[in-house]
Amino acid sequence: MENEKSHERGLIGKTVTYSKMIKLSHTIFALPFAMSGLVLALKEHTVTLQMVLWIIIAMIGARSAAMGFNRIADADIDAENSEICLLLSFPLLLFLFFYSYTKRFTWLAHIYLGFAIGLAPVAVWIAIAGVPELSVIILSLILMTHIAGFDILYSCQDVDFDKEKNLFSIPARFGVKKAFFISALLHIITVALIIALYFTAGFGVYYFIFTAVIAVLYVIEHKIVNPDDISNINIAFFHINSIISVTVFFAVLTGYLTGK
């Protein structure tokens, strides 16, 4: 009995440790966008509870696998600091895994990360409806620029380490000040794409309330961190960006419910 309890405690401990290692909580950045893709598909297609559950499992599983692989691939660095859908899932996972190596040869790693995670809404649409429509492609671009923008900000705290280890990043390549400018530009594009989604998806006007909230959150994010003081980077990175992701979901849901 005692051995069984020890085994259970060990298993729980390992699960908690692995969850922390792969930053399972960061799934909040992309999962609301995947659910937003599902909402877009609702306009013309039937979505079952089983589909929703499998989408959530697939999202968490794919991200956990990619992050786990990233930890293994970067171990030496970190130590110092349907049938068609099934077939498509394998190249998608390989695409996600490849991100772990992009920082070794290109400063566009942030854009690659955004693009890889940004595939989530399109993947959900393909699983439910088949060929993606313009609205879900725009949603994926929103996620891409959102992720890339805040990943650039987050990497500013590692700029010295990246230079020392010859790792590629926008802050290491162009400097922290220009990195902040590029990040802000990407987030301006994000807001512009959110506005564009209103017109392509036929949303109701209440959608713009959430759009305004998102724009304000981005302004706050870029105010509380600056090139001379990045002490609040964790607040900007996790708290504000997770709120933005959830707000996008409620924007899409409200737009769908009040739209044409």
RAWOLIN-V215902 format. One record per helix or strand of 3 or more residues. SS is the DSSP state (hx for helix, st for strand). FROM is the first residue (numbers start at 1). TO is the last residue. If there is no record, write none. Layout:
SS_FROM_TO ; SS_FROM_TO
//
This chain:
hx_2_21 ; hx_24_42 ; hx_49_73 ; hx_75_78 ; hx_83_102 ; hx_109_128 ; hx_134_164 ; hx_170_174 ; hx_176_201 ; hx_207_224 ; hx_233_258
//
